[in-house]
Amino acid sequence: MANTSARMLRLLSLLQTHRFWSGIELSDRLEVSERTLRRDVERLRELGYPVNASRGVAGGYQLRSGTVMPPLLLDDEEAVAIAVGLRTAASGSVEGIEETSVRALTKVVQVMPPRLRRRVDALQAYTTPAAVTGPRVNAASLTVIAQACRDDERLKFDYAARGGEESARLVEPHRLVSLGRRWYLVAWDLDRVDWRTFRVDRLSEPRTTGARYRPREIPGGDAVKFVEAQIKARPTTHTLVIRVEAPKDRVEAAVRYLGGALEAIDGTSCRLTMNVDTFDWPVLILAAIGAPFEVESPSAFKDHLASVAALFKTASIGP
């Protein structure tokens, strides 16, 4: 019986990691006859695992979605990855899944062997996550949007633009993109007859319409690059041009998701251009880069830096 139980667990593990297995493949992997394989598959069905079987020369087995969630088999690395993901979700930028994530994490950790639990506990004890500073989005809204993207179904929602103007939108959703602590929807706007990027935290009451559409090709073919380009092209109050005495690849890591454009001057310096509405954020970016720099324009940013420098100098001297 022990051998039978171990074999069934191995069979279940194989079915969970492969779309389709031929009967011959599974028999060879398990080192059993096809008759024994059929009996093991039938036992899995009795336990609630929906295994489809097809007959013939090209016949085989496939685990399909059922009406309830059956137990899952995870290897060590998968179990640790899920635990880490659930910990992150419990304090992340998606609203409404914190409690659910904690409940799921409790179940996963409870059945972990001690060696894996120690790995997860060590990661928690010696990792300090940064506070979520970006806007939070509703988990239910993300689900509705993601399903509309998957099903090629038109989507309606109310949207508050950057300036506060509100409008009702009808779109053909393409992809959800998580970028720079924000969620964006890339979609074809049927009223504007063009591609648009929508911040999900400014979007409310998303609802599917039941109307299907034929997917269009997004410009450039890459949703992430499309969002990055839209962010860089956004109208702003100030354009900063700064010469940084550091290689381009070093600076690129700090400004990649913040709308900055970089141009290599030589092997040891580059030119950074940033379109911003206030000067506060560029000060933090330059401090994070930690390299000498020269402001080429505008002069107003030089004045702002002088004020910040005076403030810090006063604080360092003390009373």
Secondary structure, DSSP 8 states (H G I E B T S, - for coil): -HHHHHHHHHHHHHHHT-S-EEHHHHHHHHT--HHHHHHHHHHHHHTT--EEEE-STT-EEEE---SS-------HHHHHHHHHHHHHHHTSSEET-HHHHHHHHHHHHHTS-HHHHHHHHHHHHT-------S--EEHHHHHHHHHHHHHTEEEEEEEE-TTS-EEEEEEEEEEEEEETTEEEEEEEETTTTEEEEEEGGGEEEEEEEEEE------GGG-HHHHHHHHHHHS--SEEEEEEESS-HHHHHHHHTTTT-EEEEEETTEEEEEEEES-SHHHHHHHHHHTS-EEEEE-HHHHHHHHHHHHHHHHHHH--
